[in-house]
Amino acid sequence: MNRSYLILLICIAGAAILCTGCMSRQGSEVTPVPTTIIPTDTTMRIPATIVTTGIPLTQSTPLPTPTGETATPTTAPGGPSASPTAYQEEQVKVTAKNFAFDRSIITVPAGSRVSIEFVNEDGIGHNMAFYTSPSLSTTIYKGEIINGPRTITYSFNAPAKPGTYYFRCDPHPNMNGQFIVT
């Protein structure tokens, strides 16, 4: 038997074995067995998404929380399960025009996932960078400098500790404001 045909036969047999575990027989019909998988990314602190597949999940592992504790999924009304580590996402739009931001204060909850839609309407490079103070001693997040007109989305985690922090355009420090974490 030709080696290519043998490899093809092995692949088909393997796929058949895998599919057998994904299906259940009810009468003479073969129907998918729905399984819920909850992928999470605790390092980026992104809320989990619920995905339903035909592959059975054989083991349920408690999900870690940012504090290092473990959590178990909870049942949500109308859905199979909810994320035990659902983080609040704050969406903010900031526009740079005529060498100025359109807002001087951004307020978000402590520990939230911050998504900033940054619109640069000037024909020169701007960015948004977040620091613990105007001394720039500690960077919270530094966004990419983009030449306008262009839009970019910056995503990062707000500090867990409430307080008044600082943001600015690095190439133009006179473009700045308060980043308030509540």
Sequence and secondary structure as in RCSB ss.txt:
>XXXX:A:sequence
MNRSYLILLICIAGAAILCTGCMSRQGSEVTPVPTTIIPTDTTMRIPATIVTTGIPLTQSTPLPTPTGETATPTT
APGGPSASPTAYQEEQVKVTAKNFAFDRSIITVPAGSRVSIEFVNEDGIGHNMAFYTSPSLSTTIYKGEIINGPR
TITYSFNAPAKPGTYYFRCDPHPNMNGQFIVT
>XXXX:A:secstr
  HHHHHHHHHHHHHHHHHHHHEEEETTEEEE  EEE   BTTTTB    EEESS       EE TTS EE  EE
ETTEEEE TT   EEEEEEEE SSSBS SEEEE TT EEEEEEEE SSSEE  EEESSTT  SEEEE   EESSE
EEEEEEE  SS EEEEEE SS TTSEEEEEE 
